[in-house]
């Protein structure tokens, strides 16, 4: 028997085996708005709200702008379904990035964790409404080293240490930037539009870089 829990924008299903999860991915296809997360038989299907999608895009763009301003190579793979059957884990982040392993995946379209490819170096999670399924254990089993979480106007960074995520002050990808300041920067310029936000972020990076000690 499959148990179902419903909330406003999500469905939580229990007792889903791996084959059912794989078939659902095929049936839903790639052109969809729903996000899926699978943890050892429990499946969450979430339909994002406009607020969620806004911050997903604006923070994802901010990460790219920061990397480009710092001349850091990166790859972005959006909401790719990362999964490993042996670990009974699957997740679709709001966005994900390669920084430290960028050279290994550059331009590739065939990434597969089960074939030994590295997981993303950074996953972005937007939690404007609390998700029913805790994604941290899923990311930990997939060995994603860093998660950037936006929730309730704050941005938190978590590093994977000994199988558990612990909050950190700075990002592994861009330790020279106090990126927890991003939400305030975004809010200050939000009514001026997306281009103004991106310009402000690039200017902020230059300011931070110029004020950094030699």
C-alpha positions in Angstrom: 0.0 0.0 0.0 1.3 3.4 -1.0 0.7 6.1 1.6 0.1 9.7 0.4 0.6 12.9 2.3 -0.6 16.1 0.5 0.4 19.7 1.2 -0.3 22.9 -0.8 2.3 22.4 -3.4 3.7 18.9 -2.9 2.8 15.2 -2.6 4.7 12.8 -0.4 4.5 9.1 -1.4 5.8 6.2 0.7 6.8 2.6 -0.2 8.0 3.5 -3.7 10.6 1.1 -5.0 13.5 2.2 -7.2 11.8 0.9 -10.4 8.7 2.9 -9.7 10.9 6.0 -9.2 12.7 5.4 -12.5 9.5 4.8 -14.4 8.0 8.0 -13.0 11.0 10.0 -14.1 10.5 8.6 -17.7 6.7 9.2 -17.6 7.1 12.8 -16.4 9.9 13.6 -18.9 12.3 16.5 -18.7 10.0 19.3 -19.7 8.2 19.7 -16.4 8.0 22.1 -13.5 7.8 19.5 -10.7 10.8 18.7 -8.6 11.4 15.1 -7.3 13.4 13.8 -4.4 13.7 10.1 -3.4 15.0 8.8 -0.1 15.0 5.0 0.4 11.4 4.4 -0.6 9.9 7.9 0.1 9.2 10.1 -2.8 8.3 13.8 -2.8 6.9 15.6 -5.8 6.9 19.3 -5.4 5.4 21.9 -7.7 7.3 25.2 -7.3 5.4 28.5 -6.6 6.4 31.8 -8.2 8.3 33.0 -5.2 10.4 29.8 -5.2 11.2 30.2 -8.9 12.1 33.9 -8.5 14.7 33.2 -5.9 15.9 30.1 -7.7 16.7 32.2 -10.7 18.0 35.3 -9.0 20.3 33.4 -6.6 21.5 31.0 -9.4 22.3 34.1 -11.5 24.1 35.6 -8.5 26.4 32.6 -8.2 27.2 32.8 -11.9 27.9 36.5 -11.7 30.1 36.1 -8.6 32.1 33.3 -10.4 32.5 35.4 -13.5 33.5 38.5 -11.6 36.2 36.4 -9.8 37.3 34.8 -13.0 36.4 31.3 -11.7 35.5 28.6 -14.2 32.2 26.8 -13.6 29.6 24.6 -15.1 25.9 24.8 -14.2 23.5 21.8 -14.6 20.3 23.3 -13.3 17.8 20.8 -11.9 19.5 17.6 -13.2 18.2 14.4 -11.6 21.2 13.1 -9.6 20.7 9.5 -8.5 22.4 6.3 -7.4 20.4 3.1 -7.1 22.9 1.4 -4.7 22.4 4.3 -2.3 18.6 4.5 -2.9 18.9 8.3 -3.3 17.8 10.7 -5.9 17.3 14.5 -5.9 16.7 17.4 -8.3 18.3 20.6 -6.9 17.0 24.0 -7.7 20.4 24.5 -9.4 23.8 22.9 -9.1 27.3 23.9 -10.0 30.8 22.5 -10.6 33.7 24.6 -9.5 36.5 22.4 -8.1 35.7 19.6 -10.6 34.8 21.9 -13.4 37.6 20.7 -15.7 36.5 17.1 -15.3 32.9 17.8 -16.5 33.4 20.7 -18.8 30.9 20.6 -21.7 29.8 17.0 -20.9 26.2 15.9 -21.5 26.6 12.3 -20.2 27.3 12.7 -16.5 26.3 9.6 -14.4 27.2 9.3 -10.7 26.8 5.5 -10.9 29.7 5.5 -13.5 32.1 7.3 -11.2 31.5 10.9 -12.3 31.8 13.5 -9.5 28.7 14.9 -8.0 28.1 18.7 -8.2 30.4 20.7 -6.0 27.5 23.0 -4.9 23.8 22.4 -4.8 21.3 25.3 -4.4 18.1 24.7 -2.5 15.3 27.3 -2.2 13.0 26.6 0.8 10.4 29.4 0.7 8.0 26.8 2.0 9.4 23.9 4.1 9.9 20.8 2.1 8.3 17.6 3.5 11.3 15.4 2.7 14.6 16.3 4.3 17.1 16.5 1.4 20.3 16.7 3.4 20.5 12.9 3.9 20.0 12.4 0.1 22.7 14.9 -0.8 25.0 13.3 1.8 24.6 9.8 0.3 25.4 11.3 -3.1 28.5 13.0 -1.6 27.6 16.6 -2.6 30.2 18.6 -0.7 28.3 21.8 -0.3 24.7 23.0 -0.1 23.6 26.6 -0.4 20.1 27.1 1.2 17.8 30.1 0.9 15.0 30.3 3.4 13.0 33.2 5.0 15.3 35.9 3.7 18.5 34.2 4.8 21.2 32.3 2.9 23.1 29.5 4.7 26.0 27.4 3.6 26.5 23.8 4.7 29.6 21.7 4.2 29.6 17.9 4.2 31.8 16.6 7.0 31.9 12.9 8.1 28.6 12.2 6.4 26.8 15.2 8.0 26.2 18.7 6.8 27.4 21.5 9.1 26.8 25.2 8.7 29.8 27.2 7.6 30.6 30.9 7.3 31.9 30.8 3.8 31.5 28.8 0.5 34.1 26.3 -0.5 33.8 27.6 -4.1 34.2 31.3 -3.2 35.7 31.6 0.3 36.7 35.2 -0.3 33.1 36.4 -0.4 30.7 36.8 2.5 27.9 35.4 0.4 25.5 35.2 3.3 25.0 39.0 2.5 23.4 38.2 -0.8 19.7 38.2 0.3 20.0 41.8 1.6 21.8 42.9 -1.6 19.0 41.3 -3.6 16.2 42.8 -1.6 17.8 46.3 -1.8 17.7 46.2 -5.6 14.7 43.8 -6.2 12.2 46.6 -7.2 14.7 47.9 -9.8 14.6 44.6 -11.7 16.8 41.7 -12.5 19.5 43.6 -14.5 20.0 46.0 -11.6 20.4 43.1 -9.2 23.1 41.5 -11.4 24.9 44.8 -11.8 24.9 45.4 -8.1 26.2 41.9 -7.4 29.1 42.3 -9.8 29.9 45.7 -8.2 29.7 44.2 -4.7 32.2 41.4 -5.8 34.6 44.1 -7.1 34.3 46.0 -3.8 34.9 42.9 -1.7 37.9 42.0 -3.8 39.5 45.4 -3.6 39.0 45.6 0.2 40.4 42.1 0.8 43.8 42.0 2.5 46.8 41.3 0.4 
